[in-house]
């Protein structure tokens, strides 16, 4: 049983307000209501971790204000990634009052692949309760059977398929990644009932540069795994497809068991693996969550957020790695709202008990417990759910 943060140990029934109790509501640039703020204007915690993957919440304060955050995040591309899956007014949408739910999508887009022929292989729901002092990561298995709704933008008629196909169906025929994210978000909302305040798409290829900007990250593989994607040729790491073209002897990349510092390429490659893992994609989900948490910790420990040069390098890398949707709220309001969450308060949760959940037809589905977990997300009672179901907590370090 992993060590739990203090708020996770609060007894069920403890107050969980849906709105902030201090400060006044302020409108963001869009005219929509922003979050009530604590009286600590010098605390501007950069959380360049919106995407399925950046450090979600570094938690280390830097001297500055929302203006500093606005300047720092100016290079981040913003699109409409939610479409009809954004929270309605009745669900608490159009402002940052109460809990915050984000959809984080990781795509593996390589230069030799068509831009509209991409599936989302990392699907994570980020939940921040109304108290804004905790964050939960819940991964949805890529092979989960889902009813994907019709999508007029691309002419997709709708149907039943693996959930990661929703992104591809929304991206083809000119829909682009924006359409892919919209259809994925609609599919998840239909399946779980959870609407979203924001979303982010992470390009895993660009993500490597974000890790390199941090120097390295500490990852603790639970088992040894041979890479299905990369090999060494003459001591140089290469994609297998490129390595084969050399005609030279190839040595497989092997990620050893145990805690170690990993460079960007190695951490990214490790987080992609599922073949050879005891629980296949479920282990990969936990490894990806582990990577996000490791980045959050590293950013808060190595002085990146207090060193202008390091911070600038990190921001440039992040700006190239992901696309963001903050639901109409300004990025600086969105980031400032989450300043109280740190890497230590990032709780990783397992779906389906951490293993394949098959149906009578042999396909994969979300278990009853997992659907209950998403219901708790929608009701902002996830801490209470975890208290009564501690087995859903990932044991990754």
SULURPE-V354293 format. One record per backbone hydrogen bond with DSSP energy under -1.0 kcal/mol. CO is the residue of the C=O (numbers start at 0). NH is the residue of the N-H. Records with the same first field share a line. If there is no record, write none. Layout:
CO: NH / NH
This chain:
4: 7
5: 8
10: 13
25: 33
27: 30
31: 27
37: 39
39: 42
46: 48
50: 52
54: 56
61: 43
64: 68
65: 69
66: 70
67: 71
68: 72
72: 75
76: 323
78: 80
81: 84
84: 195
87: 92
88: 91
99: 127
100: 196 / 197
101: 125
102: 199
103: 123
104: 201
105: 120 / 121
106: 203
109: 112
113: 116
121: 105
122: 139
123: 103
124: 137
125: 101
126: 135
127: 99
128: 131
134: 346
135: 126
136: 348
137: 124
140: 143
141: 163
143: 162
145: 160
147: 158
150: 153 / 155
155: 150
158: 147
160: 145
161: 164
162: 165
163: 119
164: 168
165: 169
166: 170
167: 171
170: 175
171: 174
174: 178
175: 179
176: 180
177: 181
178: 182
179: 183
180: 184
181: 185
182: 186
183: 187
184: 188
185: 189
186: 190
187: 191
188: 192
195: 86
197: 102
198: 324
199: 104
200: 322
201: 106
202: 206
203: 207
206: 210
207: 211
208: 212
216: 261
218: 259
220: 257
224: 254
228: 239
229: 252
230: 237
231: 250
232: 235
235: 232
237: 230
238: 242
239: 243
243: 246
250: 231
252: 226
254: 224
259: 218
261: 216
262: 266
263: 267
264: 268
265: 269
266: 270
273: 276
276: 279
278: 281
279: 283
280: 284
281: 285
282: 286
283: 287
284: 288
285: 289
286: 290
287: 291
288: 292
289: 293
290: 294
291: 295
292: 296
293: 297
294: 298
295: 299
297: 301
302: 305
306: 310
307: 311
308: 312
309: 313
310: 314
311: 315
312: 316
313: 317
314: 318
315: 319
317: 321
320: 202
322: 200
323: 78
324: 198
325: 328
329: 333
330: 334
331: 335
332: 336
333: 337
335: 338
337: 340
341: 344
342: 345
344: 134
346: 136
347: 393
350: 353
351: 354
356: 364
358: 361
362: 358
363: 144
366: 370
367: 371
368: 372
369: 373
370: 374
371: 375
372: 376
373: 377
374: 378
375: 380
376: 379
380: 384
381: 385
382: 386
383: 387
384: 388
388: 391
389: 392
391: 349
